Amino acid sequence: MSTTATETPTKLQLLELLAAIGTAQWRDFAAAAAHHGLTSTQAKLLAQLDGPLPMRALATLLVCDASNVTGIVDRLESRELVRREPDPADRRVKNVVATDKGRETIRRVREEMQTTHGALDTLSEAESALLYGLLGRLRPGMEKTA
């Protein structure tokens, strides 16, 4: 299912390539997370925490039930990787916040993704910039919620 440099790939070919890359990147992420005693879902939750997020928003991002998020957060909280805080606008809502230890852990997980880093190292600076721009254009459409 390859194309030459002058042929335009079909959407199906692009989708298959994106899926293969996404699967390989996820496998690499899960392996690095395991080195830190995290499941891939725990690491994914931790990676989502750029700032405080309500439990319900985390459930949406993880595509799971809110009750599942409670257990995941409980385990991360017991390791002092996250903490719960009341939302300043609605004290009934609990926000989840990454601790310094949690931010450091997810930074190390990303840093240890050797397969992904190795693949990206094959790109020139110009190719990296081009890929970054193209992925940036795709991201908003891919992150739309249904």
ABEGO torsion letter per residue (X at the ends): XBBBAABBBBAAAAAAAAAAAAAAAAAAAAAAAAAAGBBAAAAAAAAABABBBBAAAAAAAAGBBAAAAAAAAAAAAAAGABBBBBBAABAABBBBBBBAAAAAAAAAAAAABAAAAAAAAABBAAAAAAAAAAAAAAAAAAABBX
